[in-house]
Amino acid sequence: MPVLSLERDPSTAPRRPLARWCAPLALGALLGLTLAPGEARADWLYGTRGEGAMTERSHVVELSFERGYATMTVTRAFHNGHDDFDEATLELALPEGAVATGLRTQSKLEGRTQWHAGQLLDADLAAQRYTELTGLGIHQPRDPALLAWDGLGRLFLQVFPIAPGSDKVVEYSLDMPASWVEGRWVLELETLGLDDVPAEVHVRSANRKDRLFVDGRSLRSGGAITLDVPRTISLAPRSSAGVFTELAVAPAGADRSIAHWRVGVPAQLSELPERARIVVGLDLSRSMDLPQIEAERQAALTTLSHFEDPKLGAKVAVLGFDHEVHALTPGLVSVAEAIEALERADLERGNGSDLGLALEAATTLLSAADRRAAKRVVMFSDFELRSRIQPADYEAVTAASGAIVHLATIEPASAGPYLDRDDAHPWTGLARATGGVVWFAGAGASPDDDDREAARRIFEELARPVRLDGLRVELDGVDYDSQLPESLFEGEGHAELSVSQQLVSKVRVGGWRWGAPVELVMHPDPALEQRWSALVFGNEALFELDDDEMRALATRGGAVSPVTSYLAIEPGVRPSTAGFAFDNVGLIGKGGCGGSGSGYGSAGGVPFGGRLDRQVWLEAQLGAVWLRCGGAGTRAQVQLEATFEEIVDLQFSPAQPVNAAVLDCVAERSWDLGLPADDFIEARKTWVVEVDVDA
């Protein structure tokens, strides 16, 4: 997804972070910064006061990987090399699909480390409070931190104040879904962190029996990697209970919800049967040319190779048929004997192609087999049959065999072997009634080593099921226009997140496993409702939600979103002596940055609209004035009368005697205050401000 470029001159950073004054607008959109698709992502750190003086000491991630999901606890330490208190602003890129679900800031009290957990607030309220708390005031500096939305896959982290020459530690939590790929849960992680301080990631499996891999190499649980280059982290479950499904539903409003569902095929969908009894038939009619004859021989040999292990105990009979049946083996023999006989057989062609007679011969051979044995029939043909042979005439015959019957049209394949279902074939009903399939197959007449290996993988599907086919989806009994592929092979999965006009109660996925119907029914898992209320904000589906729906989901999921932010405040935080003087840097609504407030990167110039806490602002401004004028240790009451943004009267009432020079200074500086025009909107109003300046 597009993110902000690393190729930027830090000197172009605004003197005050736009997220601070125009939250939650997307900085990239405001500055016109774009990325080409696939360009690497990384973070960008700068200090508000110190040009290049804000650096990062460490970036450590604790990643816990469970089946289907991962959580990251990210701890970062920033260093202020400036000679004054400063604010760190970190523009950070998230892993694909990740969302922020927590924030903590660290402080020291009498040498002891303390953590202060963040509170999820309305984004505008969080930005306003952060602005107020980091303004210039009369109190000792403490530690607010803000984690805010900056677009899909991007966040702003702002921390203030960091003392000169000191470090500041913050921690935030991320949650993300994993993808099911090649029979493993997979996280594709781009580079994380600053260019010079990439993330150090400690990876742990939530289930100690599951195995971890990084870029295909085994990693012990708790092992560390550095994300200075993209990495693939995968988790291989020790065991699988078969095809898995999952449905999460979260209400977004009165009549809408989000629904996330997924289905995954295990790394091995089925096993080869033990003690199988197999009959293979080859069409030797004159309508089959010699390359076709050799192609069916190779396809049959490749299929039988999967049963070569003597421990499987399989027995095989090989037949040829034209207008009559020719036994190529003396009944059921070992797989090795059957392969040898088939390799040596002189496959002479004749008139006729009596597939029905071959099916009857197969039934006769299998009727003598142990009833408990798994039985298979595989017939290759071009289906150029006499017209009076109809599939329905042989349904009873195949049923009597007790076998799964596969029928395959065979062609020579110069471009490589293949095996595809042909569900529209006239003989499909007969095969499907036994649990089998009609196939359209291609094999090389004289394959080389590469073709042999490819053919072995492909024709394994005639030995055991390796995929689910003909997949279709219903939501609450109604056909759903899903992106689900028609087939899912072993180790493959599919997931979808959608906004629904109702509270989804059931998702059904139907299909076929060979010729046997498969029905997967999913009901909402209550344990996933909170999680996906958050994870929707890592997916483009969020743009289908309105602000109220986003707020409901983000609040339930505890996630940073276009309408919610985390604010972590050390107890006792108030505007401090280290804060920023608003009249020097400009307030929201005074500097013209504006913004729609939606979080999508709009910068349309909508004014601030009176969201400032004016009483707190006046206390901070007047307190700072008294402090600058040498009034530390003073308590006073100030009565200020204003008409709109103009101050028209000031009266000072100190609680104790004050030096005349101090009072003159206070009066002069107070008259110089500029009230924000978009917030002081009354035609006339009197404010009473209590000033209590710490000594």
C-alpha positions as CSV (number, residue, x, y, z in Angstrom):
1,M,0.0,0.0,0.0
2,P,1.3,3.6,-0.6
3,V,3.3,5.0,2.2
4,L,5.6,8.0,2.8
5,S,8.9,8.2,1.0
6,L,12.2,8.0,2.8
7,E,13.8,10.1,0.2
8,R,13.1,13.4,1.8
9,D,15.2,16.3,3.3
10,P,14.3,16.4,7.0
11,S,14.7,20.2,6.8
12,T,11.3,20.2,4.9
13,A,9.6,19.0,8.1
14,P,7.1,21.5,9.5
15,R,8.2,23.4,12.6
16,R,5.2,21.9,14.3
17,P,3.9,18.5,13.3
18,L,0.7,18.8,11.2
19,A,-0.8,15.9,13.2
20,R,-0.4,18.0,16.3
21,W,-2.3,21.0,15.0
22,C,-4.5,19.4,12.3
23,A,-5.1,15.9,13.7
24,P,-6.1,13.5,12.3
25,L,-5.2,14.6,8.8
26,A,-2.8,12.5,6.7
27,L,0.6,14.2,6.5
28,G,1.5,12.5,3.2
29,A,-1.6,13.9,1.5
30,L,-1.0,17.4,3.0
31,L,2.6,17.5,1.8
32,G,1.9,15.9,-1.5
33,L,4.3,13.0,-0.8
34,T,3.7,9.8,-2.7
35,L,5.3,6.4,-3.1
36,A,5.5,4.1,-6.1
37,P,3.9,0.8,-5.6
38,G,6.2,-1.7,-3.9
39,E,8.6,1.0,-2.6
40,A,10.1,0.1,0.8
41,R,8.5,1.5,3.9
42,A,10.2,2.9,7.0
43,D,9.7,5.4,9.7
44,W,10.6,9.1,10.0
45,L,11.6,10.8,13.2
46,Y,12.1,14.5,14.0
47,G,12.2,16.9,16.9
48,T,10.0,20.0,17.0
49,R,12.7,22.2,18.4
50,G,15.9,20.4,17.6
51,E,16.9,20.3,14.0
52,G,18.3,16.8,13.6
53,A,18.9,16.5,17.3
54,M,16.2,13.9,18.0
55,T,17.5,10.3,17.5
56,E,16.4,6.8,18.4
57,R,18.4,4.7,20.9
58,S,16.6,1.4,20.4
59,H,13.7,-0.3,18.6
60,V,12.7,-3.7,20.1
61,V,9.7,-5.7,19.1
62,E,8.2,-8.7,20.9
63,L,6.2,-10.7,18.4
64,S,3.8,-13.4,19.5
65,F,2.7,-15.6,16.7
66,E,-0.5,-17.7,17.1
67,R,-2.5,-19.6,14.5
68,G,-4.0,-16.9,12.3
69,Y,-2.8,-13.8,14.1
70,A,0.2,-12.1,15.5
71,T,0.7,-9.3,18.1
72,M,3.6,-7.0,18.3
73,T,4.7,-5.1,21.5
74,V,7.0,-2.4,20.2
75,T,9.3,-0.5,22.6
76,R,11.2,2.5,21.3
77,A,13.6,4.8,23.1
78,F,14.2,8.3,21.8
79,H,17.1,10.6,22.7
80,N,16.9,14.4,22.7
81,G,20.3,15.9,21.8
82,H,18.9,19.4,21.9
83,D,19.8,21.8,24.7
84,D,16.1,22.4,25.6
85,F,13.1,20.2,26.2
86,D,11.8,18.8,22.9
87,E,9.0,16.9,21.4
88,A,9.6,13.7,19.4
89,T,7.3,13.1,16.4
90,L,7.5,9.7,14.8
91,E,5.7,9.0,11.5
92,L,5.6,5.2,11.4
93,A,4.7,2.6,8.8
94,L,2.8,-0.4,9.9
95,P,3.1,-4.0,8.7
96,E,0.5,-5.0,6.2
97,G,-2.9,-5.3,7.8
98,A,-1.7,-4.2,11.3
99,V,-3.6,-1.9,13.6
100,A,-2.5,-0.1,16.8
101,T,-4.4,-1.3,19.9
102,G,-2.5,0.2,22.8
103,L,0.0,2.9,24.0
104,R,2.1,3.3,27.1
105,T,4.7,5.9,28.1
106,Q,7.4,5.3,30.7
107,S,8.6,7.7,33.4
108,K,10.8,7.6,36.5
109,L,9.7,8.4,40.0
110,E,12.3,8.3,42.7
111,G,14.4,6.0,40.6
112,R,11.6,3.6,39.9
113,T,10.2,2.9,36.4
114,Q,6.5,3.5,36.0
115,W,4.3,2.9,33.0
116,H,1.3,5.0,32.1
117,A,-1.3,3.4,29.9
118,G,-3.0,5.4,27.2
119,Q,-6.7,6.0,26.9
120,L,-8.6,5.6,23.6
121,L,-10.3,8.9,22.9
122,D,-12.1,10.7,20.1
123,A,-9.4,11.8,17.7
124,D,-10.2,15.5,17.9
125,L,-10.5,15.4,21.7
126,A,-7.2,13.5,22.0
127,A,-5.4,16.1,19.7
128,Q,-6.9,19.0,21.6
129,R,-5.9,17.6,25.0
130,Y,-2.4,16.9,23.8
131,T,-2.1,20.4,22.4
132,E,-3.2,21.9,25.7
133,L,-1.0,19.7,27.8
134,T,2.1,20.5,25.7
135,G,1.5,24.2,25.7
136,L,3.6,26.7,27.7
137,G,2.5,26.8,31.3
138,I,3.7,27.1,34.9
139,H,4.1,23.5,36.0
140,Q,7.0,21.0,36.0
141,P,7.3,19.1,32.7
142,R,5.6,15.7,32.6
143,D,4.9,13.1,29.9
144,P,1.9,13.1,27.5
145,A,2.1,10.9,24.4
146,L,-0.3,10.8,21.4
147,L,-0.7,7.9,19.0
148,A,-2.9,9.0,16.0
149,W,-4.1,7.9,12.6
150,D,-2.3,9.1,9.5
151,G,-3.9,7.0,6.9
152,L,-4.2,3.3,6.1
153,G,-1.0,1.6,7.3
154,R,0.4,4.8,8.8
155,L,0.4,6.4,12.3
156,F,1.8,9.4,14.1
157,L,3.4,9.0,17.5
158,Q,4.2,12.3,19.4
159,V,5.9,12.4,22.8
160,F,6.6,15.4,25.0
161,P,8.6,16.6,26.8
162,I,12.0,14.8,26.4
163,A,14.6,16.5,28.7
164,P,17.8,17.8,27.1
165,G,20.4,15.0,26.8
166,S,17.8,12.4,28.0
167,D,16.0,9.4,26.7
168,K,12.2,8.7,26.6
169,V,10.7,5.2,26.3
170,V,7.3,4.5,24.8
171,E,5.5,1.3,23.9
172,Y,2.7,0.6,21.5
173,S,0.9,-2.6,20.6
174,L,0.0,-3.9,17.2
175,D,-2.4,-6.6,16.1
176,M,-2.5,-8.2,12.7
177,P,-3.9,-11.2,10.8
178,A,-1.7,-13.8,9.2
179,S,-2.3,-15.5,5.8
180,W,-2.5,-19.2,5.2
181,V,0.1,-20.0,2.5
182,E,1.6,-23.4,1.6
183,G,0.3,-25.0,4.8
184,R,1.7,-22.4,7.1
185,W,0.6,-19.1,8.7
186,V,2.6,-16.4,7.1
187,L,3.5,-12.8,7.9
188,E,5.2,-10.8,5.2
189,L,7.1,-8.0,7.0
190,E,8.7,-5.1,5.2
191,T,11.6,-3.2,6.8
192,L,10.6,-1.7,10.1
193,G,12.0,1.3,11.8
194,L,14.5,4.1,10.9
195,D,17.1,3.5,8.4
196,D,19.9,3.6,11.0
197,V,17.9,1.8,13.8
198,P,16.0,-1.1,12.2
199,A,13.6,-3.1,14.5
200,E,15.1,-6.0,16.4
201,V,12.3,-8.6,16.6
202,H,12.0,-11.4,19.1
203,V,9.7,-14.0,17.7
204,R,7.7,-16.4,19.9
205,S,5.1,-19.0,19.0
206,A,2.0,-18.9,21.2
207,N,1.8,-22.7,21.0
208,R,5.1,-24.2,21.9
209,K,4.4,-27.2,19.7
210,D,4.2,-25.1,16.5
211,R,7.4,-24.4,14.6
212,L,8.7,-21.0,13.4
213,F,10.5,-20.2,10.2
214,V,12.1,-17.0,8.9
215,D,12.7,-16.9,5.1
216,G,12.3,-20.7,5.1
217,R,14.8,-21.4,7.8
218,S,13.9,-22.8,11.2
219,L,13.9,-20.3,14.1
220,R,13.7,-21.3,17.7
221,S,10.9,-19.7,19.7
222,G,12.3,-16.5,21.3
223,G,14.9,-16.1,18.5
224,A,15.8,-12.6,17.3
225,I,15.9,-11.2,13.8
226,T,16.6,-7.7,12.4
227,L,14.1,-6.1,10.0
228,D,16.6,-4.2,8.0
229,V,15.4,-6.1,4.9
230,P,11.9,-7.6,4.2
231,R,11.3,-11.0,6.0
232,T,8.8,-13.8,5.7
233,I,7.9,-15.2,9.1
234,S,5.9,-18.4,9.1
235,L,4.3,-20.7,11.6
236,A,3.8,-24.4,10.9
237,P,1.1,-26.0,13.1
238,R,2.3,-29.3,14.5
239,S,-1.1,-30.8,13.7
240,S,-4.1,-30.0,11.6
241,A,-7.7,-31.0,12.1
242,G,-8.5,-30.8,8.4
243,V,-10.1,-27.9,6.5
244,F,-10.5,-25.0,8.9
245,T,-13.0,-22.1,8.8
246,E,-13.4,-18.9,10.8
247,L,-16.1,-16.2,10.9
248,A,-16.0,-13.0,12.8
249,V,-18.9,-10.6,12.8
250,A,-19.0,-7.2,14.5
251,P,-22.0,-4.8,14.5
252,A,-21.0,-1.4,13.1
253,G,-24.4,0.3,13.6
254,A,-28.1,-0.2,13.9
255,D,-28.4,-2.1,10.6
256,R,-24.8,-2.8,9.4
257,S,-21.9,-5.0,10.4
258,I,-18.5,-6.2,9.2
259,A,-18.0,-9.9,8.5
260,H,-14.6,-11.5,8.1
261,W,-14.4,-15.1,7.1
262,R,-11.7,-17.4,5.9
263,V,-11.2,-21.0,4.9
264,G,-8.0,-22.9,4.7
265,V,-7.0,-26.3,3.3
266,P,-4.4,-28.1,5.4
267,A,-0.9,-28.9,4.1
268,Q,-2.1,-32.4,3.5
269,L,-5.8,-32.8,2.8
270,S,-5.9,-36.6,2.6
271,E,-3.6,-39.6,3.0
272,L,-3.0,-42.5,0.6
273,P,-5.2,-45.5,1.7
274,E,-3.6,-48.6,3.0
275,R,-4.4,-52.0,1.4
276,A,-6.0,-50.4,-1.6
277,R,-7.3,-52.5,-4.4
278,I,-6.9,-50.7,-7.7
279,V,-8.0,-51.4,-11.3
280,V,-6.5,-49.4,-14.1
281,G,-7.9,-49.5,-17.6
282,L,-6.4,-48.3,-20.9
283,D,-8.4,-47.6,-24.0
284,L,-6.7,-49.5,-26.9
285,S,-9.2,-48.6,-29.6
286,R,-8.1,-47.5,-33.1
287,S,-9.4,-44.0,-32.4
288,M,-6.5,-43.6,-30.0
289,D,-3.4,-42.7,-31.9
290,L,0.0,-43.9,-30.8
291,P,1.0,-40.7,-28.9
292,Q,-2.3,-41.0,-27.0
293,I,-1.6,-44.6,-26.2
294,E,1.8,-43.7,-24.8
295,A,0.3,-40.7,-22.9
296,E,-2.2,-43.0,-21.1
297,R,0.6,-45.5,-20.3
298,Q,2.6,-42.7,-18.7
299,A,-0.3,-41.3,-16.8
300,A,-1.2,-44.8,-15.4
301,L,2.5,-45.4,-14.4
302,T,2.7,-42.1,-12.7
303,T,-0.5,-42.7,-10.8
304,L,0.6,-46.1,-9.6
305,S,4.0,-44.8,-8.5
306,H,2.2,-43.2,-5.5
307,F,1.4,-46.7,-4.2
308,E,4.8,-48.2,-4.6
309,D,5.7,-48.2,-0.9
310,P,5.2,-51.9,0.2
311,K,4.0,-50.6,3.6
312,L,0.8,-49.4,1.9
313,G,0.0,-53.0,0.8
314,A,-1.7,-52.0,-2.4
315,K,-2.7,-54.5,-5.1
316,V,-3.3,-53.5,-8.8
317,A,-4.8,-55.0,-11.9
318,V,-4.2,-53.5,-15.3
319,L,-6.6,-53.9,-18.2
320,G,-6.6,-52.9,-21.8
321,F,-9.9,-52.6,-23.7
322,D,-11.1,-52.3,-27.3
323,H,-14.3,-54.3,-28.2
324,E,-13.1,-56.7,-25.6
325,V,-11.1,-56.7,-22.4
326,H,-7.4,-57.7,-22.3
327,A,-5.8,-58.6,-19.0
328,L,-2.3,-57.0,-18.8
329,T,-1.7,-58.5,-15.3
330,P,-2.8,-61.9,-14.0
331,G,-5.4,-60.4,-11.7
332,L,-4.5,-58.2,-8.7
333,V,-0.7,-58.1,-8.2
334,S,1.8,-56.0,-6.3
335,V,2.3,-52.4,-7.5
336,A,5.9,-53.3,-8.5
337,E,4.6,-56.2,-10.7
338,A,1.9,-54.0,-12.2
339,I,4.3,-51.2,-13.1
340,E,6.7,-53.7,-14.7
341,A,3.9,-55.3,-16.7
342,L,2.6,-52.0,-17.9
343,E,6.1,-50.8,-18.9
344,R,6.7,-53.9,-21.0
345,A,3.2,-54.3,-22.4
346,D,2.8,-54.2,-26.2
347,L,-0.3,-52.0,-26.4
348,E,-1.8,-53.1,-29.7
349,R,-4.8,-51.2,-30.9
350,G,-8.1,-52.9,-32.1
351,N,-11.6,-52.0,-33.2
352,G,-14.2,-50.9,-30.7
353,S,-14.0,-49.1,-27.3
354,D,-16.2,-50.9,-24.8
355,L,-15.8,-48.9,-21.7
356,G,-18.8,-50.6,-20.1
357,L,-17.3,-54.0,-20.6
358,A,-14.1,-52.7,-18.9
359,L,-16.1,-51.4,-15.9
360,E,-17.8,-54.8,-15.6
361,A,-14.4,-56.5,-15.6
362,A,-13.2,-54.2,-12.9
363,T,-16.2,-54.9,-10.7
364,T,-15.5,-58.6,-11.1
365,L,-11.9,-58.2,-10.0
366,L,-12.8,-56.0,-7.0
367,S,-15.7,-58.2,-5.8
368,A,-13.3,-60.8,-4.6
369,A,-11.2,-58.2,-2.6
370,D,-11.5,-57.7,1.1
371,R,-14.6,-55.7,1.8
372,R,-12.7,-53.4,4.1
373,A,-10.1,-52.5,1.5
374,A,-10.2,-49.1,-0.2
375,K,-11.2,-49.7,-3.9
376,R,-10.3,-47.6,-6.9
377,V,-11.0,-47.7,-10.6
378,V,-9.1,-45.5,-13.0
379,M,-10.1,-45.7,-16.7
380,F,-8.3,-43.7,-19.5
381,S,-10.2,-43.3,-22.8
382,D,-11.0,-40.9,-25.6
383,F,-14.7,-41.6,-25.1
384,E,-15.2,-42.4,-28.8
385,L,-17.8,-45.1,-27.8
386,R,-20.5,-46.8,-29.6
387,S,-23.8,-44.9,-29.4
388,R,-25.7,-47.5,-27.4
389,I,-23.3,-47.4,-24.5
390,Q,-24.9,-44.9,-22.0
391,P,-23.5,-44.0,-18.6
392,A,-26.8,-44.9,-16.9
393,D,-26.5,-48.5,-18.1
394,Y,-23.4,-49.0,-15.9
395,E,-24.4,-47.1,-12.7
396,A,-25.4,-50.4,-11.0
397,V,-22.2,-52.0,-12.1
398,T,-20.0,-49.3,-10.6
399,A,-22.1,-49.2,-7.5
400,A,-21.6,-53.0,-7.0
401,S,-17.8,-52.6,-7.2
402,G,-17.8,-50.4,-4.1
403,A,-15.0,-48.4,-5.7
404,I,-14.4,-44.8,-6.3
405,V,-14.4,-44.5,-10.1
406,H,-12.2,-42.0,-12.0
407,L,-12.6,-41.6,-15.8
408,A,-10.1,-39.5,-17.7
409,T,-9.9,-38.2,-21.3
410,I,-6.2,-38.4,-22.2
411,E,-4.2,-36.4,-24.7
412,P,-0.4,-36.2,-25.3
413,A,0.9,-33.0,-23.7
414,S,4.0,-31.5,-25.3
415,A,3.8,-28.4,-23.1
416,G,3.8,-30.4,-19.8
417,P,1.4,-32.7,-17.9
418,Y,-2.0,-31.5,-16.6
419,L,-5.1,-32.8,-14.9
420,D,-8.4,-30.8,-14.9
421,R,-11.9,-31.6,-13.9
422,D,-14.5,-32.0,-16.6
423,D,-17.7,-31.7,-14.6
424,A,-19.8,-31.1,-17.8
425,H,-18.8,-34.4,-19.3
426,P,-21.8,-36.8,-20.0
427,W,-20.2,-39.5,-17.7
428,T,-19.8,-37.2,-14.7
429,G,-23.0,-38.4,-13.1
430,L,-21.7,-42.0,-13.1
431,A,-18.3,-41.1,-11.6
432,R,-19.7,-38.6,-9.1
433,A,-22.2,-41.2,-7.8
434,T,-19.1,-43.2,-6.6
435,G,-17.2,-40.2,-5.3
436,G,-15.1,-40.0,-8.4
437,V,-14.5,-37.4,-11.1
438,V,-14.3,-37.2,-14.9
439,W,-10.9,-35.6,-15.8
440,F,-9.3,-34.0,-18.8
441,A,-5.7,-35.1,-18.7
442,G,-2.5,-34.6,-20.6
443,A,0.8,-36.5,-20.2
444,G,4.0,-36.7,-22.2
445,A,4.5,-39.8,-24.4
446,S,8.2,-40.0,-23.4
447,P,8.7,-37.6,-20.5
448,D,12.1,-36.3,-19.4
449,D,13.1,-36.0,-15.7
450,D,11.4,-32.6,-15.3
451,D,8.2,-33.8,-16.8
452,R,8.3,-36.9,-14.7
453,E,8.5,-34.9,-11.5
454,A,5.8,-32.5,-12.6
455,A,3.6,-35.5,-13.7
456,R,4.1,-37.2,-10.3
457,R,2.8,-34.1,-8.5
458,I,-0.1,-33.6,-10.9
459,F,-1.3,-37.3,-11.1
460,E,-1.1,-37.7,-7.4
461,E,-4.7,-36.4,-7.5
462,L,-5.8,-39.7,-9.1
463,A,-4.4,-41.4,-6.0
464,R,-5.8,-39.1,-3.3
465,P,-7.8,-35.8,-3.1
466,V,-5.5,-32.7,-3.0
467,R,-7.9,-29.8,-3.4
468,L,-11.5,-28.5,-2.9
469,D,-13.2,-27.7,-6.2
470,G,-16.3,-25.9,-7.4
471,L,-16.3,-23.5,-4.4
472,R,-19.2,-21.1,-3.9
473,V,-20.3,-18.9,-1.1
474,E,-23.6,-18.0,0.6
475,L,-24.1,-15.4,3.3
476,D,-27.3,-16.2,5.3
477,G,-28.6,-18.4,2.5
478,V,-28.0,-15.8,-0.3
479,D,-25.4,-16.3,-3.0
480,Y,-22.5,-14.0,-2.4
481,D,-20.3,-12.4,-5.0
482,S,-17.1,-13.7,-3.5
483,Q,-13.5,-13.4,-4.6
484,L,-13.0,-17.1,-3.5
485,P,-11.2,-19.0,-6.3
486,E,-13.0,-22.0,-7.8
487,S,-10.4,-24.4,-6.3
488,L,-8.2,-24.4,-3.2
489,F,-5.3,-26.8,-3.2
490,E,-3.5,-28.2,-0.2
491,G,-2.0,-25.5,1.9
492,E,-4.0,-22.7,0.3
493,G,-6.4,-20.4,2.0
494,H,-8.7,-17.5,1.3
495,A,-10.1,-14.7,3.5
496,E,-12.5,-11.9,2.9
497,L,-13.7,-8.8,4.9
498,S,-16.9,-7.1,3.8
499,V,-19.4,-4.6,5.1
500,S,-22.8,-6.1,5.2
501,Q,-26.3,-4.6,5.4
502,Q,-27.3,-7.0,8.1
503,L,-25.8,-8.8,11.1
504,V,-24.4,-11.9,9.3
505,S,-25.4,-15.1,11.2
506,K,-23.9,-17.8,8.8
507,V,-21.5,-18.2,6.0
508,R,-21.7,-21.4,3.9
509,V,-19.0,-22.5,1.5
510,G,-19.9,-25.4,-0.8
511,G,-17.9,-27.5,-3.2
512,W,-16.4,-30.9,-4.0
513,R,-13.7,-33.1,-2.6
514,W,-13.2,-35.4,-5.6
515,G,-16.8,-36.3,-6.4
516,A,-18.0,-36.0,-2.8
517,P,-19.9,-32.8,-1.8
518,V,-18.4,-30.6,0.8
519,E,-20.3,-28.1,2.9
520,L,-18.5,-25.8,5.3
521,V,-20.8,-23.8,7.5
522,M,-19.4,-21.0,9.6
523,H,-21.1,-19.3,12.5
524,P,-19.8,-16.2,14.2
525,D,-17.1,-16.8,16.9
526,P,-17.8,-14.3,19.7
527,A,-14.2,-14.4,20.7
528,L,-13.2,-12.7,17.4
529,E,-15.7,-9.9,17.5
530,Q,-13.5,-7.5,19.4
531,R,-10.4,-8.4,17.5
532,W,-12.0,-7.8,14.1
533,S,-13.6,-4.6,15.3
534,A,-10.0,-3.4,15.5
535,L,-8.5,-5.2,12.5
536,V,-11.0,-3.6,10.0
537,F,-8.8,-0.5,10.3
538,G,-6.0,-2.4,8.6
539,N,-8.2,-3.1,5.6
540,E,-9.6,-1.0,2.8
541,A,-13.1,-2.0,3.8
542,L,-12.9,0.7,6.5
543,F,-13.6,3.3,3.7
544,E,-17.1,1.9,3.4
545,L,-17.9,3.0,7.0
546,D,-19.1,6.3,8.1
547,D,-17.7,8.1,11.1
548,D,-20.2,6.8,13.6
549,E,-19.7,3.2,12.4
550,M,-15.9,3.6,12.6
551,R,-16.2,5.0,16.1
552,A,-18.3,2.1,17.3
553,L,-15.9,-0.5,15.9
554,A,-12.7,1.3,17.0
555,T,-14.1,1.8,20.6
556,R,-15.0,-1.9,20.8
557,G,-11.7,-3.0,19.4
558,G,-9.6,-0.5,21.2
559,A,-7.9,0.6,17.9
560,V,-6.4,3.8,16.5
561,S,-8.6,4.8,13.6
562,P,-9.6,7.9,11.6
563,V,-11.8,8.9,14.5
564,T,-9.9,7.6,17.6
565,S,-6.5,8.1,19.0
566,Y,-4.6,7.0,22.1
567,L,-3.5,9.6,24.6
568,A,-1.2,8.5,27.5
569,I,-0.8,11.0,30.3
570,E,1.5,10.8,33.3
571,P,-0.7,11.8,36.4
572,G,-0.5,15.5,37.0
573,V,0.3,16.6,33.4
574,R,-0.5,20.2,32.9
575,P,1.0,22.9,30.6
576,S,4.6,23.2,31.7
577,T,7.5,25.6,31.7
578,A,9.0,23.4,28.9
579,G,5.9,23.8,26.7
580,F,5.4,25.5,23.4
581,A,4.2,29.1,23.3
582,F,1.1,29.1,21.2
583,D,1.4,32.7,20.0
584,N,4.8,31.8,18.5
585,V,3.8,28.7,16.6
586,G,0.1,29.3,15.7
587,L,-3.0,27.5,16.9
588,I,-5.4,25.4,14.9
589,G,-7.6,27.7,12.9
590,K,-5.0,30.5,13.0
591,G,-2.4,28.9,10.7
592,G,-4.9,27.9,8.0
593,C,-4.0,24.2,7.9
594,G,-7.6,23.2,8.5
595,G,-8.7,19.8,7.3
596,S,-11.9,17.8,7.2
597,G,-11.1,15.8,10.3
598,S,-11.9,12.6,8.6
599,G,-8.4,11.2,8.6
600,Y,-8.3,10.5,4.9
601,G,-5.8,13.2,4.0
602,S,-8.2,16.0,3.0
603,A,-7.0,19.5,3.5
604,G,-9.9,21.6,2.5
605,G,-9.4,24.5,4.9
606,V,-12.3,23.8,7.2
607,P,-11.7,26.0,10.3
608,F,-11.1,24.7,13.8
609,G,-14.6,25.7,14.8
610,G,-14.3,26.5,18.5
611,R,-13.0,23.2,19.9
612,L,-10.3,24.8,22.1
613,D,-10.8,24.6,25.9
614,R,-10.5,28.4,26.3
615,Q,-10.4,28.4,30.1
616,V,-7.4,26.1,30.1
617,W,-5.8,28.1,27.3
618,L,-6.1,31.4,29.2
619,E,-4.8,29.8,32.4
620,A,-1.7,28.5,30.5
621,Q,-1.1,31.8,28.7
622,L,-1.5,34.1,31.7
623,G,0.4,31.7,33.9
624,A,3.3,31.8,31.5
625,V,3.2,35.6,31.5
626,W,3.4,35.8,35.3
627,L,6.3,33.3,35.2
628,R,8.2,35.2,32.6
629,C,7.8,38.4,34.5
630,G,9.3,36.9,37.7
631,G,6.1,36.1,39.4
632,A,7.0,32.6,40.6
633,G,5.3,31.7,43.8
634,T,2.4,34.1,43.2
635,R,-1.3,33.4,43.3
636,A,-3.6,35.9,41.6
637,Q,-6.9,36.3,39.9
638,V,-7.1,37.9,36.5
639,Q,-10.4,39.3,35.1
640,L,-10.3,39.6,31.3
641,E,-13.0,41.2,29.2
642,A,-13.0,40.5,25.4
643,T,-15.1,41.4,22.4
644,F,-14.6,38.6,20.0
645,E,-10.8,38.1,19.8
646,E,-10.0,41.6,21.2
647,I,-9.0,42.1,24.8
648,V,-10.8,45.3,26.0
649,D,-10.1,45.2,29.8
650,L,-7.8,43.5,32.3
651,Q,-7.9,43.6,36.1
652,F,-5.3,41.9,38.3
653,S,-5.9,40.8,42.0
654,P,-2.8,39.3,43.6
655,A,-3.4,37.2,46.7
656,Q,-0.3,38.7,48.3
657,P,1.9,41.8,47.7
658,V,3.7,41.8,44.4
659,N,6.6,43.9,43.2
660,A,5.4,46.8,41.1
661,A,7.9,46.0,38.3
662,V,6.4,42.5,38.1
663,L,2.9,43.9,37.9
664,D,3.9,46.3,35.1
665,C,5.5,43.5,33.2
666,V,2.4,41.3,33.6
667,A,0.1,44.0,32.4
668,E,2.2,44.8,29.4
669,R,2.6,41.2,28.3
670,S,-1.1,40.4,29.0
671,W,-2.2,43.2,26.7
672,D,-0.1,41.7,24.0
673,L,-1.9,38.4,24.0
674,G,-3.7,37.4,20.8
675,L,-6.9,35.5,21.3
676,P,-7.7,32.9,18.6
677,A,-10.5,34.4,16.5
678,D,-12.1,31.0,15.7
679,D,-12.6,30.2,19.4
680,F,-13.3,33.6,21.1
681,I,-16.6,34.2,19.2
682,E,-18.8,36.0,21.7
683,A,-19.6,39.7,21.1
684,R,-18.7,40.4,24.7
685,K,-17.5,38.0,27.4
686,T,-15.7,38.3,30.7
687,W,-13.3,35.6,31.9
688,V,-12.1,35.0,35.4
689,V,-8.7,33.2,35.5
690,E,-7.0,31.9,38.6
691,V,-3.2,32.0,38.3
692,D,-1.2,29.8,40.6
693,V,2.5,30.0,39.6
694,D,4.7,27.3,41.2
695,A,7.8,28.6,42.9
